[in-house]
Amino acid sequence: MEKTIKCGDCGKEVVINTNARYRRKYCKECSEQRKKDYENIHEITADECEEC
């Protein structure tokens, strides 16, 4: 079964498979960007972090 959702980052509408084990929250482009960012998380310094 398919369902249309909005991407959590860019707001673009995406069709997802509701029978998938893990449902998508982001479009393919945003998912790839998040994966790249996570792979390079060890390179982030304290100066680059946002303060709350």
N, C-alpha and C positions, 0 to 999 in steps of 0.2 A: 504494500500500500504506500502511496506517495502523499506527501503533504508539503505545502509551500510555507516557508518561514522567512523571517528577515534575518540577515547576517548580523551577528552581535557587534561587529566592528564597523562595517561600512553601510549597513542598512539595506543592501541589495537583496531582492527576493530570490530565494534558492529553493529548488525542489529537492526534498530529502526522502529517503526510504525509511518508513516508520518501523519496518521489521528488522532493521539493522541492530546489531548487538549494542553499538554505541551510536546514538543519534548525533548528527552534526549540529553545531551551533553557529558555524561560520561558513562562508563560501569557500571555494577551493583556493582562491588567491590569498585570502586572509589566513586560512589554515596553514598554507605553505610559509607565509611570512612569520606567523607565530612559531612554527617549527624551527625556522632559521634563527629567530630571536632566542628561543630556548636553548638551542645548541651552543650559542655564543654567550650564555648567561655568565659564565666564569670570567669573561673579559670586562664586565661592568665594575666600575669603581664606586666608592661611596660618594664621590663628588657628583657622579652622573645621576644618582637616585633622586627622586622627587621627595620633597619634605611634605609631611601631612599637616 
